[in-house]
Amino acid sequence: MSKKQAASKALLPKEPLAARIKKDLRNNYLLYLLMVPGFLLLVLFKIGPVGAMAIAFEDYSPALGVFGSKFVGFDQFIRIFNDPYIWKITGNTIILAFLSVVVVFPIPIIFALFLNEIKVKWIRSTVQSLSFLPYFISAAVMVSILYTLLSPSSGLVNAIIVRLGGEPVNFMAQAGWFRPLYVLLEIWQTFGYSAIIYIAAMMNIDPTLYEAAEIDGATRWTKIWRVTLPCLMPSIITMLIISVGNIFTVNLDRILLMYNTGTYETADVLQTYVYRIAFQSTGFPDYSYGTAVNLVKSIIAFILVMAVNKIADKVADSRFF
């Protein structure tokens, strides 16, 4: 298009918004149809339930509904701070979340860095595929495998302990072993999936940066520290913010499958507490109190995300590397 044609087109009156929307829908209706299932899932399971948080301020009764239940204000939240057990389970949740961030979070980064150094393509692809497979295995199967390996009577781990002259240990029934085993399963199931994000980011690094580093006499470790890691920082910061946002969202399925009366001391967390309150087998479920506990948890997680986001911005702007 020439400059004269572009200028004459710019002078034409703009098409009304309604007409433009109608034209876009007519031209791209198939794309919009593809969006409908995802949009419905977003509305029904993400946006819609936010309105139900109102029951945290009510003495909710399923028979009366959200609009018919008695409004009690902040009574449920006052009850939270007067509940002595809430501090115990909050501590358990924070410890598990802290271990997930400190122990689990760096492992995919380290794995991706070392995998990137493997120059034989088929070996790198095979290792990456094998590390990714556990992500598709359900929590029930993973916990069953763990039970089998740690069985005090027939498990491989206890067989080795006995061969070395020790006594069998019932790992799954001891509170002290719950957290290490939970973190181990978390690493096993997620590190390969998380590493893909960093591997994809490393594929976009300009090769000339490595060539320049080699000319300057940089070793392999120096290139990792001075080239690869700084280029990965945006991805690392994004994943860290997501991890902190999920700091109170431990894997409920895994915990429900792993915990028992012997491990309640360390295994009982906010999610299992809310689950018992809302779906307890004895008495009437206390939906209002369970919602209030969950709402407080979400507010704290939101504050943490905002704080980490601010810190991450300062780290990204610094010259740490």
Protein Blocks (a to p, Z undefined) as FASTA:
>chain_A
ZZklmmmmmmpccddfklmmmmmmmmmmmmmmmmmmmmmmmmmmmmmmmmmmmmmmcccd
fklommlpccehjmmmmmmmmmmklmmmmmmmmmmmmmmmmmmmmmmmmmmmmmmmpmbl
klmmmmmmmmmmmmmpcfklmmmmmmmmmomklpmklmmmmmnopacddfklpfklmmmm
mmmmmmmmmmmmmmmmmmmmmmmpcfklmmmmmmnopafklmmmmmmmmmmmmmmmmmmm
mmmmmmmmccfklmmmmpcfklmmmmpcfklmmmmmmmccghjddfklmmmmmmmmmmmm
mmmmmmmmmmmmmmmmpcfZZ
